[in-house]
Amino acid sequence: MVQRRSIDVSGMSCNGCERNVENALKNVDGVRRVEADHEAGTVEIVVEDDVNDDDLGTVIHGVGYEVVA
């Protein structure tokens, strides 16, 4: 089963930032689709049920952005 999640992310300021986040998250097992929006400061993601939010946050942090709680 898959689910749609929205993650608030700070630090994205351009299309290149969006691509960095999208490419990093696409490499996570169980991630089906990612769409980042730097203007809204959000990442919309479609993932399998077993994908952990903490793991997604770690990946986002690893490419230089912060998840906003």
CHARMM internal coordinates of N, CA and C (Angstrom, degrees):
IC EDIT
DIST 1 N 1 CA 1.4478
DIST 1 CA 1 C 1.5275
ANGL 1 N 1 CA 1 C 109.28
DIST 1 C 2 N 1.3064
ANGL 1 CA 1 C 2 N 116.70
DIHE 1 N 1 CA 1 C 2 N 145.98
DIST 2 N 2 CA 1.4640
ANGL 1 C 2 N 2 CA 120.92
DIHE 1 CA 1 C 2 N 2 CA 178.61
DIST 2 CA 2 C 1.5238
ANGL 2 N 2 CA 2 C 110.11
DIHE 1 C 2 N 2 CA 2 C -117.63
DIST 2 C 3 N 1.3109
ANGL 2 CA 2 C 3 N 114.60
DIHE 2 N 2 CA 2 C 3 N 159.07
DIST 3 N 3 CA 1.4518
ANGL 2 C 3 N 3 CA 120.18
DIHE 2 CA 2 C 3 N 3 CA 177.09
DIST 3 CA 3 C 1.5173
ANGL 3 N 3 CA 3 C 110.40
DIHE 2 C 3 N 3 CA 3 C -141.89
DIST 3 C 4 N 1.3228
ANGL 3 CA 3 C 4 N 114.94
DIHE 3 N 3 CA 3 C 4 N 155.43
DIST 4 N 4 CA 1.4628
ANGL 3 C 4 N 4 CA 121.60
DIHE 3 CA 3 C 4 N 4 CA 179.12
DIST 4 CA 4 C 1.5265
ANGL 4 N 4 CA 4 C 107.80
DIHE 3 C 4 N 4 CA 4 C -100.55
DIST 4 C 5 N 1.3242
ANGL 4 CA 4 C 5 N 115.74
DIHE 4 N 4 CA 4 C 5 N 133.51
DIST 5 N 5 CA 1.4574
ANGL 4 C 5 N 5 CA 121.08
DIHE 4 CA 4 C 5 N 5 CA 178.52
DIST 5 CA 5 C 1.5242
ANGL 5 N 5 CA 5 C 109.08
DIHE 4 C 5 N 5 CA 5 C -129.64
DIST 5 C 6 N 1.3186
ANGL 5 CA 5 C 6 N 115.10
DIHE 5 N 5 CA 5 C 6 N 151.77
DIST 6 N 6 CA 1.4592
ANGL 5 C 6 N 6 CA 121.32
DIHE 5 CA 5 C 6 N 6 CA 175.19
DIST 6 CA 6 C 1.5202
ANGL 6 N 6 CA 6 C 107.47
DIHE 5 C 6 N 6 CA 6 C -120.16
DIST 6 C 7 N 1.3270
ANGL 6 CA 6 C 7 N 116.25
DIHE 6 N 6 CA 6 C 7 N 129.78
DIST 7 N 7 CA 1.4573
ANGL 6 C 7 N 7 CA 121.97
DIHE 6 CA 6 C 7 N 7 CA -178.68
DIST 7 CA 7 C 1.5283
ANGL 7 N 7 CA 7 C 107.86
DIHE 6 C 7 N 7 CA 7 C -120.56
DIST 7 C 8 N 1.3303
ANGL 7 CA 7 C 8 N 116.46
DIHE 7 N 7 CA 7 C 8 N 128.38
DIST 8 N 8 CA 1.4643
ANGL 7 C 8 N 8 CA 120.93
DIHE 7 CA 7 C 8 N 8 CA 175.07
DIST 8 CA 8 C 1.5203
ANGL 8 N 8 CA 8 C 108.45
DIHE 7 C 8 N 8 CA 8 C -83.96
DIST 8 C 9 N 1.3431
ANGL 8 CA 8 C 9 N 115.87
DIHE 8 N 8 CA 8 C 9 N 128.39
DIST 9 N 9 CA 1.4578
ANGL 8 C 9 N 9 CA 121.43
DIHE 8 CA 8 C 9 N 9 CA -175.29
DIST 9 CA 9 C 1.5232
ANGL 9 N 9 CA 9 C 109.04
DIHE 8 C 9 N 9 CA 9 C -130.44
DIST 9 C 10 N 1.3219
ANGL 9 CA 9 C 10 N 116.63
DIHE 9 N 9 CA 9 C 10 N 132.35
DIST 10 N 10 CA 1.4661
ANGL 9 C 10 N 10 CA 120.28
DIHE 9 CA 9 C 10 N 10 CA 175.97
DIST 10 CA 10 C 1.5233
ANGL 10 N 10 CA 10 C 109.68
DIHE 9 C 10 N 10 CA 10 C -105.00
DIST 10 C 11 N 1.3270
ANGL 10 CA 10 C 11 N 114.84
DIHE 10 N 10 CA 10 C 11 N 152.92
DIST 11 N 11 CA 1.4558
ANGL 10 C 11 N 11 CA 120.79
DIHE 10 CA 10 C 11 N 11 CA 176.36
DIST 11 CA 11 C 1.5149
ANGL 11 N 11 CA 11 C 114.85
DIHE 10 C 11 N 11 CA 11 C 104.25
DIST 11 C 12 N 1.3294
ANGL 11 CA 11 C 12 N 118.57
DIHE 11 N 11 CA 11 C 12 N -12.86
DIST 12 N 12 CA 1.4561
ANGL 11 C 12 N 12 CA 120.44
DIHE 11 CA 11 C 12 N 12 CA 177.48
DIST 12 CA 12 C 1.5276
ANGL 12 N 12 CA 12 C 108.28
DIHE 11 C 12 N 12 CA 12 C -79.21
DIST 12 C 13 N 1.3270
ANGL 12 CA 12 C 13 N 116.89
DIHE 12 N 12 CA 12 C 13 N 127.11
DIST 13 N 13 CA 1.4648
ANGL 12 C 13 N 13 CA 119.17
DIHE 12 CA 12 C 13 N 13 CA -176.52
DIST 13 CA 13 C 1.5252
ANGL 13 N 13 CA 13 C 113.93
DIHE 12 C 13 N 13 CA 13 C -127.50
DIST 13 C 14 N 1.3400
ANGL 13 CA 13 C 14 N 117.44
DIHE 13 N 13 CA 13 C 14 N -0.65
DIST 14 N 14 CA 1.4649
ANGL 13 C 14 N 14 CA 119.20
DIHE 13 CA 13 C 14 N 14 CA -176.97
DIST 14 CA 14 C 1.5232
ANGL 14 N 14 CA 14 C 110.48
DIHE 13 C 14 N 14 CA 14 C -159.48
DIST 14 C 15 N 1.3236
ANGL 14 CA 14 C 15 N 115.54
DIHE 14 N 14 CA 14 C 15 N 176.21
DIST 15 N 15 CA 1.4624
ANGL 14 C 15 N 15 CA 120.88
DIHE 14 CA 14 C 15 N 15 CA 178.26
DIST 15 CA 15 C 1.5230
ANGL 15 N 15 CA 15 C 111.52
DIHE 14 C 15 N 15 CA 15 C -62.89
DIST 15 C 16 N 1.3213
ANGL 15 CA 15 C 16 N 116.81
DIHE 15 N 15 CA 15 C 16 N -33.54
DIST 16 N 16 CA 1.4633
ANGL 15 C 16 N 16 CA 120.55
DIHE 15 CA 15 C 16 N 16 CA 177.93
DIST 16 CA 16 C 1.5179
ANGL 16 N 16 CA 16 C 111.30
DIHE 15 C 16 N 16 CA 16 C -63.15
DIST 16 C 17 N 1.3324
ANGL 16 CA 16 C 17 N 116.17
DIHE 16 N 16 CA 16 C 17 N -38.67
DIST 17 N 17 CA 1.4641
ANGL 16 C 17 N 17 CA 120.84
DIHE 16 CA 16 C 17 N 17 CA 176.42
DIST 17 CA 17 C 1.5213
ANGL 17 N 17 CA 17 C 110.19
DIHE 16 C 17 N 17 CA 17 C -62.19
DIST 17 C 18 N 1.3339
ANGL 17 CA 17 C 18 N 115.99
DIHE 17 N 17 CA 17 C 18 N -43.62
DIST 18 N 18 CA 1.4590
ANGL 17 C 18 N 18 CA 120.39
DIHE 17 CA 17 C 18 N 18 CA 177.99
DIST 18 CA 18 C 1.5225
ANGL 18 N 18 CA 18 C 110.11
DIHE 17 C 18 N 18 CA 18 C -57.30
DIST 18 C 19 N 1.3256
ANGL 18 CA 18 C 19 N 117.36
DIHE 18 N 18 CA 18 C 19 N -47.09
DIST 19 N 19 CA 1.4650
ANGL 18 C 19 N 19 CA 121.45
DIHE 18 CA 18 C 19 N 19 CA -179.05
DIST 19 CA 19 C 1.5296
ANGL 19 N 19 CA 19 C 111.04
DIHE 18 C 19 N 19 CA 19 C -62.82
DIST 19 C 20 N 1.3394
ANGL 19 CA 19 C 20 N 117.40
DIHE 19 N 19 CA 19 C 20 N -40.07
DIST 20 N 20 CA 1.4715
ANGL 19 C 20 N 20 CA 120.03
DIHE 19 CA 19 C 20 N 20 CA 178.56
DIST 20 CA 20 C 1.5186
ANGL 20 N 20 CA 20 C 111.14
DIHE 19 C 20 N 20 CA 20 C -58.37
DIST 20 C 21 N 1.3250
ANGL 20 CA 20 C 21 N 116.59
DIHE 20 N 20 CA 20 C 21 N -47.68
DIST 21 N 21 CA 1.4613
ANGL 20 C 21 N 21 CA 121.37
DIHE 20 CA 20 C 21 N 21 CA -179.10
DIST 21 CA 21 C 1.5301
ANGL 21 N 21 CA 21 C 110.28
DIHE 20 C 21 N 21 CA 21 C -66.29
DIST 21 C 22 N 1.3335
ANGL 21 CA 21 C 22 N 116.52
DIHE 21 N 21 CA 21 C 22 N -46.14
DIST 22 N 22 CA 1.4646
ANGL 21 C 22 N 22 CA 120.25
DIHE 21 CA 21 C 22 N 22 CA -179.23
DIST 22 CA 22 C 1.5196
ANGL 22 N 22 CA 22 C 111.49
DIHE 21 C 22 N 22 CA 22 C -60.39
DIST 22 C 23 N 1.3197
ANGL 22 CA 22 C 23 N 117.41
DIHE 22 N 22 CA 22 C 23 N -47.15
DIST 23 N 23 CA 1.4650
ANGL 22 C 23 N 23 CA 120.63
DIHE 22 CA 22 C 23 N 23 CA -178.17
DIST 23 CA 23 C 1.5221
ANGL 23 N 23 CA 23 C 111.66
DIHE 22 C 23 N 23 CA 23 C -63.72
DIST 23 C 24 N 1.3251
ANGL 23 CA 23 C 24 N 117.07
DIHE 23 N 23 CA 23 C 24 N -39.68
DIST 24 N 24 CA 1.4651
ANGL 23 C 24 N 24 CA 120.03
DIHE 23 CA 23 C 24 N 24 CA 179.72
DIST 24 CA 24 C 1.5282
ANGL 24 N 24 CA 24 C 110.57
DIHE 23 C 24 N 24 CA 24 C -65.60
DIST 24 C 25 N 1.3232
ANGL 24 CA 24 C 25 N 116.79
DIHE 24 N 24 CA 24 C 25 N -44.21
DIST 25 N 25 CA 1.4666
ANGL 24 C 25 N 25 CA 119.83
DIHE 24 CA 24 C 25 N 25 CA -177.74
DIST 25 CA 25 C 1.5219
ANGL 25 N 25 CA 25 C 112.41
DIHE 24 C 25 N 25 CA 25 C -71.28
DIST 25 C 26 N 1.3236
ANGL 25 CA 25 C 26 N 117.38
DIHE 25 N 25 CA 25 C 26 N -30.24
DIST 26 N 26 CA 1.4717
ANGL 25 C 26 N 26 CA 119.85
DIHE 25 CA 25 C 26 N 26 CA 178.46
DIST 26 CA 26 C 1.5186
ANGL 26 N 26 CA 26 C 112.24
DIHE 25 C 26 N 26 CA 26 C -64.59
DIST 26 C 27 N 1.3447
ANGL 26 CA 26 C 27 N 117.46
DIHE 26 N 26 CA 26 C 27 N -20.13
DIST 27 N 27 CA 1.4543
ANGL 26 C 27 N 27 CA 121.50
DIHE 26 CA 26 C 27 N 27 CA 178.80
DIST 27 CA 27 C 1.5237
ANGL 27 N 27 CA 27 C 113.39
DIHE 26 C 27 N 27 CA 27 C -83.28
DIST 27 C 28 N 1.3265
ANGL 27 CA 27 C 28 N 118.01
DIHE 27 N 27 CA 27 C 28 N -5.42
DIST 28 N 28 CA 1.4635
ANGL 27 C 28 N 28 CA 121.87
DIHE 27 CA 27 C 28 N 28 CA 179.05
DIST 28 CA 28 C 1.5252
ANGL 28 N 28 CA 28 C 108.82
DIHE 27 C 28 N 28 CA 28 C -82.72
DIST 28 C 29 N 1.3340
ANGL 28 CA 28 C 29 N 115.61
DIHE 28 N 28 CA 28 C 29 N 130.35
DIST 29 N 29 CA 1.4663
ANGL 28 C 29 N 29 CA 120.08
DIHE 28 CA 28 C 29 N 29 CA 177.33
DIST 29 CA 29 C 1.5186
ANGL 29 N 29 CA 29 C 109.90
DIHE 28 C 29 N 29 CA 29 C -59.03
DIST 29 C 30 N 1.3109
ANGL 29 CA 29 C 30 N 116.87
DIHE 29 N 29 CA 29 C 30 N 132.91
DIST 30 N 30 CA 1.4543
ANGL 29 C 30 N 30 CA 122.02
DIHE 29 CA 29 C 30 N 30 CA 177.38
DIST 30 CA 30 C 1.5149
ANGL 30 N 30 CA 30 C 114.41
DIHE 29 C 30 N 30 CA 30 C 95.07
DIST 30 C 31 N 1.3394
ANGL 30 CA 30 C 31 N 116.92
DIHE 30 N 30 CA 30 C 31 N -7.37
DIST 31 N 31 CA 1.4682
ANGL 30 C 31 N 31 CA 120.18
DIHE 30 CA 30 C 31 N 31 CA 177.32
DIST 31 CA 31 C 1.5194
ANGL 31 N 31 CA 31 C 107.72
DIHE 30 C 31 N 31 CA 31 C -85.33
DIST 31 C 32 N 1.3211
ANGL 31 CA 31 C 32 N 116.03
DIHE 31 N 31 CA 31 C 32 N 123.84
DIST 32 N 32 CA 1.4613
ANGL 31 C 32 N 32 CA 121.24
DIHE 31 CA 31 C 32 N 32 CA -177.80
DIST 32 CA 32 C 1.5232
ANGL 32 N 32 CA 32 C 112.60
DIHE 31 C 32 N 32 CA 32 C -97.41
DIST 32 C 33 N 1.3491
ANGL 32 CA 32 C 33 N 116.55
DIHE 32 N 32 CA 32 C 33 N -40.71
DIST 33 N 33 CA 1.4689
ANGL 32 C 33 N 33 CA 120.30
DIHE 32 CA 32 C 33 N 33 CA -177.43
DIST 33 CA 33 C 1.5181
ANGL 33 N 33 CA 33 C 109.41
DIHE 32 C 33 N 33 CA 33 C -151.87
DIST 33 C 34 N 1.3480
ANGL 33 CA 33 C 34 N 115.29
DIHE 33 N 33 CA 33 C 34 N 143.59
DIST 34 N 34 CA 1.4620
ANGL 33 C 34 N 34 CA 121.09
DIHE 33 CA 33 C 34 N 34 CA 179.41
DIST 34 CA 34 C 1.5198
ANGL 34 N 34 CA 34 C 108.70
DIHE 33 C 34 N 34 CA 34 C -137.25
DIST 34 C 35 N 1.3338
ANGL 34 CA 34 C 35 N 115.71
DIHE 34 N 34 CA 34 C 35 N 136.20
DIST 35 N 35 CA 1.4549
ANGL 34 C 35 N 35 CA 120.41
DIHE 34 CA 34 C 35 N 35 CA 173.79
DIST 35 CA 35 C 1.5272
ANGL 35 N 35 CA 35 C 108.36
DIHE 34 C 35 N 35 CA 35 C -140.41
DIST 35 C 36 N 1.3345
ANGL 35 CA 35 C 36 N 115.55
DIHE 35 N 35 CA 35 C 36 N 110.69
DIST 36 N 36 CA 1.4675
ANGL 35 C 36 N 36 CA 121.60
DIHE 35 CA 35 C 36 N 36 CA 179.31
DIST 36 CA 36 C 1.5198
ANGL 36 N 36 CA 36 C 109.60
DIHE 35 C 36 N 36 CA 36 C -95.23
DIST 36 C 37 N 1.3246
ANGL 36 CA 36 C 37 N 116.16
DIHE 36 N 36 CA 36 C 37 N 146.64
DIST 37 N 37 CA 1.4653
ANGL 36 C 37 N 37 CA 122.75
DIHE 36 CA 36 C 37 N 37 CA 178.36
DIST 37 CA 37 C 1.5252
ANGL 37 N 37 CA 37 C 107.99
DIHE 36 C 37 N 37 CA 37 C -134.09
DIST 37 C 38 N 1.3400
ANGL 37 CA 37 C 38 N 115.70
DIHE 37 N 37 CA 37 C 38 N 104.41
DIST 38 N 38 CA 1.4672
ANGL 37 C 38 N 38 CA 118.81
DIHE 37 CA 37 C 38 N 38 CA -175.48
DIST 38 CA 38 C 1.5189
ANGL 38 N 38 CA 38 C 112.26
DIHE 37 C 38 N 38 CA 38 C -68.28
DIST 38 C 39 N 1.3292
ANGL 38 CA 38 C 39 N 117.94
DIHE 38 N 38 CA 38 C 39 N -30.64
DIST 39 N 39 CA 1.4579
ANGL 38 C 39 N 39 CA 120.61
DIHE 38 CA 38 C 39 N 39 CA -179.66
DIST 39 CA 39 C 1.5297
ANGL 39 N 39 CA 39 C 111.34
DIHE 38 C 39 N 39 CA 39 C -68.68
DIST 39 C 40 N 1.3220
ANGL 39 CA 39 C 40 N 116.55
DIHE 39 N 39 CA 39 C 40 N -39.56
DIST 40 N 40 CA 1.4666
ANGL 39 C 40 N 40 CA 120.93
DIHE 39 CA 39 C 40 N 40 CA 178.94
DIST 40 CA 40 C 1.5284
ANGL 40 N 40 CA 40 C 112.06
DIHE 39 C 40 N 40 CA 40 C -85.17
DIST 40 C 41 N 1.3400
ANGL 40 CA 40 C 41 N 116.11
DIHE 40 N 40 CA 40 C 41 N -17.77
DIST 41 N 41 CA 1.4609
ANGL 40 C 41 N 41 CA 119.94
DIHE 40 CA 40 C 41 N 41 CA -177.49
DIST 41 CA 41 C 1.5165
ANGL 41 N 41 CA 41 C 112.80
DIHE 40 C 41 N 41 CA 41 C 70.23
DIST 41 C 42 N 1.3372
ANGL 41 CA 41 C 42 N 115.39
DIHE 41 N 41 CA 41 C 42 N 34.57
DIST 42 N 42 CA 1.4627
ANGL 41 C 42 N 42 CA 119.40
DIHE 41 CA 41 C 42 N 42 CA -178.24
DIST 42 CA 42 C 1.5268
ANGL 42 N 42 CA 42 C 111.63
DIHE 41 C 42 N 42 CA 42 C -130.26
DIST 42 C 43 N 1.3156
ANGL 42 CA 42 C 43 N 113.85
DIHE 42 N 42 CA 42 C 43 N 157.47
DIST 43 N 43 CA 1.4584
ANGL 42 C 43 N 43 CA 122.12
DIHE 42 CA 42 C 43 N 43 CA 171.35
DIST 43 CA 43 C 1.5154
ANGL 43 N 43 CA 43 C 106.42
DIHE 42 C 43 N 43 CA 43 C -127.75
DIST 43 C 44 N 1.3327
ANGL 43 CA 43 C 44 N 115.99
DIHE 43 N 43 CA 43 C 44 N 119.02
DIST 44 N 44 CA 1.4654
ANGL 43 C 44 N 44 CA 122.05
DIHE 43 CA 43 C 44 N 44 CA 175.39
DIST 44 CA 44 C 1.5220
ANGL 44 N 44 CA 44 C 106.28
DIHE 43 C 44 N 44 CA 44 C -95.18
DIST 44 C 45 N 1.3164
ANGL 44 CA 44 C 45 N 115.69
DIHE 44 N 44 CA 44 C 45 N 129.97
DIST 45 N 45 CA 1.4606
ANGL 44 C 45 N 45 CA 119.37
DIHE 44 CA 44 C 45 N 45 CA -173.30
DIST 45 CA 45 C 1.5232
ANGL 45 N 45 CA 45 C 109.70
DIHE 44 C 45 N 45 CA 45 C -138.79
DIST 45 C 46 N 1.3247
ANGL 45 CA 45 C 46 N 115.70
DIHE 45 N 45 CA 45 C 46 N 140.72
DIST 46 N 46 CA 1.4576
ANGL 45 C 46 N 46 CA 122.29
DIHE 45 CA 45 C 46 N 46 CA 174.25
DIST 46 CA 46 C 1.5264
ANGL 46 N 46 CA 46 C 106.51
DIHE 45 C 46 N 46 CA 46 C -112.04
DIST 46 C 47 N 1.3359
ANGL 46 CA 46 C 47 N 115.08
DIHE 46 N 46 CA 46 C 47 N 120.41
DIST 47 N 47 CA 1.4595
ANGL 46 C 47 N 47 CA 120.40
DIHE 46 CA 46 C 47 N 47 CA -173.84
DIST 47 CA 47 C 1.5197
ANGL 47 N 47 CA 47 C 110.62
DIHE 46 C 47 N 47 CA 47 C -134.20
DIST 47 C 48 N 1.3172
ANGL 47 CA 47 C 48 N 115.50
DIHE 47 N 47 CA 47 C 48 N 160.79
DIST 48 N 48 CA 1.4540
ANGL 47 C 48 N 48 CA 121.18
DIHE 47 CA 47 C 48 N 48 CA 171.28
DIST 48 CA 48 C 1.5274
ANGL 48 N 48 CA 48 C 108.33
DIHE 47 C 48 N 48 CA 48 C -73.47
DIST 48 C 49 N 1.3269
ANGL 48 CA 48 C 49 N 115.79
DIHE 48 N 48 CA 48 C 49 N 156.28
DIST 49 N 49 CA 1.4659
ANGL 48 C 49 N 49 CA 121.43
DIHE 48 CA 48 C 49 N 49 CA -175.04
DIST 49 CA 49 C 1.5275
ANGL 49 N 49 CA 49 C 114.23
DIHE 48 C 49 N 49 CA 49 C -56.29
DIST 49 C 50 N 1.3170
ANGL 49 CA 49 C 50 N 117.34
DIHE 49 N 49 CA 49 C 50 N -31.04
DIST 50 N 50 CA 1.4662
ANGL 49 C 50 N 50 CA 119.27
DIHE 49 CA 49 C 50 N 50 CA -174.19
DIST 50 CA 50 C 1.5236
ANGL 50 N 50 CA 50 C 114.26
DIHE 49 C 50 N 50 CA 50 C -84.34
DIST 50 C 51 N 1.3284
ANGL 50 CA 50 C 51 N 118.40
DIHE 50 N 50 CA 50 C 51 N 3.99
DIST 51 N 51 CA 1.4654
ANGL 50 C 51 N 51 CA 121.59
DIHE 50 CA 50 C 51 N 51 CA 178.35
DIST 51 CA 51 C 1.5250
ANGL 51 N 51 CA 51 C 108.44
DIHE 50 C 51 N 51 CA 51 C -80.86
DIST 51 C 52 N 1.3233
ANGL 51 CA 51 C 52 N 115.69
DIHE 51 N 51 CA 51 C 52 N 127.35
DIST 52 N 52 CA 1.4578
ANGL 51 C 52 N 52 CA 123.19
DIHE 51 CA 51 C 52 N 52 CA -175.19
DIST 52 CA 52 C 1.5271
ANGL 52 N 52 CA 52 C 110.98
DIHE 51 C 52 N 52 CA 52 C -89.83
DIST 52 C 53 N 1.3389
ANGL 52 CA 52 C 53 N 116.59
DIHE 52 N 52 CA 52 C 53 N 134.47
DIST 53 N 53 CA 1.4680
ANGL 52 C 53 N 53 CA 120.95
DIHE 52 CA 52 C 53 N 53 CA 178.29
DIST 53 CA 53 C 1.5257
ANGL 53 N 53 CA 53 C 111.83
DIHE 52 C 53 N 53 CA 53 C -59.42
DIST 53 C 54 N 1.3231
ANGL 53 CA 53 C 54 N 117.44
DIHE 53 N 53 CA 53 C 54 N -36.28
DIST 54 N 54 CA 1.4702
ANGL 53 C 54 N 54 CA 120.21
DIHE 53 CA 53 C 54 N 54 CA 179.51
DIST 54 CA 54 C 1.5239
ANGL 54 N 54 CA 54 C 111.05
DIHE 53 C 54 N 54 CA 54 C -63.11
DIST 54 C 55 N 1.3249
ANGL 54 CA 54 C 55 N 116.97
DIHE 54 N 54 CA 54 C 55 N -38.40
DIST 55 N 55 CA 1.4646
ANGL 54 C 55 N 55 CA 120.69
DIHE 54 CA 54 C 55 N 55 CA 178.22
DIST 55 CA 55 C 1.5252
ANGL 55 N 55 CA 55 C 110.65
DIHE 54 C 55 N 55 CA 55 C -64.71
DIST 55 C 56 N 1.3386
ANGL 55 CA 55 C 56 N 116.87
DIHE 55 N 55 CA 55 C 56 N -40.84
DIST 56 N 56 CA 1.4606
ANGL 55 C 56 N 56 CA 120.55
DIHE 55 CA 55 C 56 N 56 CA 178.02
DIST 56 CA 56 C 1.5261
ANGL 56 N 56 CA 56 C 110.19
DIHE 55 C 56 N 56 CA 56 C -64.05
DIST 56 C 57 N 1.3253
ANGL 56 CA 56 C 57 N 116.70
DIHE 56 N 56 CA 56 C 57 N -42.26
DIST 57 N 57 CA 1.4570
ANGL 56 C 57 N 57 CA 121.32
DIHE 56 CA 56 C 57 N 57 CA 177.97
DIST 57 CA 57 C 1.5170
ANGL 57 N 57 CA 57 C 112.47
DIHE 56 C 57 N 57 CA 57 C -61.86
DIST 57 C 58 N 1.3258
ANGL 57 CA 57 C 58 N 116.71
DIHE 57 N 57 CA 57 C 58 N -39.13
DIST 58 N 58 CA 1.4628
ANGL 57 C 58 N 58 CA 121.33
DIHE 57 CA 57 C 58 N 58 CA 178.26
DIST 58 CA 58 C 1.5235
ANGL 58 N 58 CA 58 C 110.80
DIHE 57 C 58 N 58 CA 58 C -63.08
DIST 58 C 59 N 1.3184
ANGL 58 CA 58 C 59 N 116.67
DIHE 58 N 58 CA 58 C 59 N -41.25
DIST 59 N 59 CA 1.4725
ANGL 58 C 59 N 59 CA 121.15
DIHE 58 CA 58 C 59 N 59 CA 178.72
DIST 59 CA 59 C 1.5254
ANGL 59 N 59 CA 59 C 110.23
DIHE 58 C 59 N 59 CA 59 C -65.25
DIST 59 C 60 N 1.3252
ANGL 59 CA 59 C 60 N 116.92
DIHE 59 N 59 CA 59 C 60 N -45.10
DIST 60 N 60 CA 1.4682
ANGL 59 C 60 N 60 CA 121.10
DIHE 59 CA 59 C 60 N 60 CA 179.61
DIST 60 CA 60 C 1.5236
ANGL 60 N 60 CA 60 C 109.90
DIHE 59 C 60 N 60 CA 60 C -61.40
DIST 60 C 61 N 1.3252
ANGL 60 CA 60 C 61 N 117.22
DIHE 60 N 60 CA 60 C 61 N -44.91
DIST 61 N 61 CA 1.4648
ANGL 60 C 61 N 61 CA 121.77
DIHE 60 CA 60 C 61 N 61 CA 178.45
DIST 61 CA 61 C 1.5332
ANGL 61 N 61 CA 61 C 110.39
DIHE 60 C 61 N 61 CA 61 C -62.39
DIST 61 C 62 N 1.3213
ANGL 61 CA 61 C 62 N 116.28
DIHE 61 N 61 CA 61 C 62 N -37.27
DIST 62 N 62 CA 1.4628
ANGL 61 C 62 N 62 CA 121.11
DIHE 61 CA 61 C 62 N 62 CA -178.34
DIST 62 CA 62 C 1.5161
ANGL 62 N 62 CA 62 C 114.17
DIHE 61 C 62 N 62 CA 62 C -63.86
DIST 62 C 63 N 1.3253
ANGL 62 CA 62 C 63 N 117.44
DIHE 62 N 62 CA 62 C 63 N -23.46
DIST 63 N 63 CA 1.4776
ANGL 62 C 63 N 63 CA 119.95
DIHE 62 CA 62 C 63 N 63 CA 177.50
DIST 63 CA 63 C 1.5309
ANGL 63 N 63 CA 63 C 111.55
DIHE 62 C 63 N 63 CA 63 C -101.68
DIST 63 C 64 N 1.3572
ANGL 63 CA 63 C 64 N 116.67
DIHE 63 N 63 CA 63 C 64 N 11.38
DIST 64 N 64 CA 1.4525
ANGL 63 C 64 N 64 CA 119.87
DIHE 63 CA 63 C 64 N 64 CA 168.45
DIST 64 CA 64 C 1.5160
ANGL 64 N 64 CA 64 C 117.52
DIHE 63 C 64 N 64 CA 64 C 101.55
DIST 64 C 65 N 1.3430
ANGL 64 CA 64 C 65 N 117.36
DIHE 64 N 64 CA 64 C 65 N 16.48
DIST 65 N 65 CA 1.4682
ANGL 64 C 65 N 65 CA 120.29
DIHE 64 CA 64 C 65 N 65 CA -178.82
DIST 65 CA 65 C 1.5104
ANGL 65 N 65 CA 65 C 109.08
DIHE 64 C 65 N 65 CA 65 C -125.27
DIST 65 C 66 N 1.3176
ANGL 65 CA 65 C 66 N 116.42
DIHE 65 N 65 CA 65 C 66 N 164.58
DIST 66 N 66 CA 1.4628
ANGL 65 C 66 N 66 CA 121.38
DIHE 65 CA 65 C 66 N 66 CA -176.27
DIST 66 CA 66 C 1.5267
ANGL 66 N 66 CA 66 C 111.00
DIHE 65 C 66 N 66 CA 66 C -117.67
DIST 66 C 67 N 1.3181
ANGL 66 CA 66 C 67 N 116.16
DIHE 66 N 66 CA 66 C 67 N 137.42
DIST 67 N 67 CA 1.4459
ANGL 66 C 67 N 67 CA 121.64
DIHE 66 CA 66 C 67 N 67 CA 172.61
DIST 67 CA 67 C 1.5275
ANGL 67 N 67 CA 67 C 107.78
DIHE 66 C 67 N 67 CA 67 C -81.93
DIST 67 C 68 N 1.3180
ANGL 67 CA 67 C 68 N 116.05
DIHE 67 N 67 CA 67 C 68 N 129.73
DIST 68 N 68 CA 1.4574
ANGL 67 C 68 N 68 CA 121.84
DIHE 67 CA 67 C 68 N 68 CA 179.44
DIST 68 CA 68 C 1.5197
ANGL 68 N 68 CA 68 C 108.35
DIHE 67 C 68 N 68 CA 68 C -93.92
DIST 68 C 69 N 1.3282
ANGL 68 CA 68 C 69 N 115.98
DIHE 68 N 68 CA 68 C 69 N 122.67
DIST 69 N 69 CA 1.4721
ANGL 68 C 69 N 69 CA 120.05
DIHE 68 CA 68 C 69 N 69 CA -177.09
DIST 69 CA 69 C 1.5133
ANGL 69 N 69 CA 69 C 111.72
DIHE 68 C 69 N 69 CA 69 C -75.70
END
COOR INIT
IC SEED 1 N 1 CA 1 C
IC BUILD
